[in-house]
């Protein structure tokens, strides 16, 4: 099916149906996660950041704290 036809069909769905479809799509992507290779530049960046972390040059933050801070900032 062509992407524009798929988009037209999606637009006809109700919001709950769209949410279910989105979850189904994410689930299908998760099943294939091993088939998608990571670009070399991204591997290099992750290695660089992990090295900085191991050397104590990078401070980690709890995601809950960041989430709360962002929610407070953007009320």
N, C-alpha and C positions, 0 to 999 in steps of 0.2 A: 504494500500500500504506500502511496506517495505521502510525504510529510504534510503537505497542505490538506490532504484528505483526512489524515489522522488528526490534525489540529481542528478541523471542522467537526469531527466526531466528538472530540474532547470538549469542545465548546457547547455541545448539546447536553452534556452530562450535568447532573446536579452536583452541588459542592460535596456532599458525602460520597458520591460515586467517584468524583475526581480524587478525593483523598485516598480512597481504597485503591484506585488505579495507581496513584503515586507510590503508595506503599508496595504494591505488587511490582512496580518497575524497580524500586530500590532493592527489593528482595531478589529479583532476577539478576540485578547487577552484582549483588553480594555473592551470589553463587558462582559468578564468573570472575571474581576479583583476581584470581591467580593468572588470568589470561591477559591482563593489562600490565604491560611493563612500565616501570617508572623511568622517566627520562634521566639521562646521565647528569644533567645540571641539577636535578632535584636530589639525586643520590649524593652528589658532591656537597650540596647545601646542608643536607641532613648530617653527613659525616662531619662537616665543619662545625655545625652547631653542637653536635654530641661531644666533639673534642673540646669545645669551649665549656660545655657543662662539666665534663670530667675534670677540667683544669680549674674549676671554680670561677670562671669568668662570666658565667651566665646565671642569673637569678631566675628561679622557677616560681610561678604563682599558681595557687589553687584556682581551678576554673570557677568554683563557686564564688570566691572573692571577686574575681574579675566580672562575673555575671552580675553580682549584686552591685558592684561599682558602676557598671554600665547602665543598669536599670535606674539607679539613683541619679546618675548624670543626665539621663534622657527621659525624665518624667514628663 
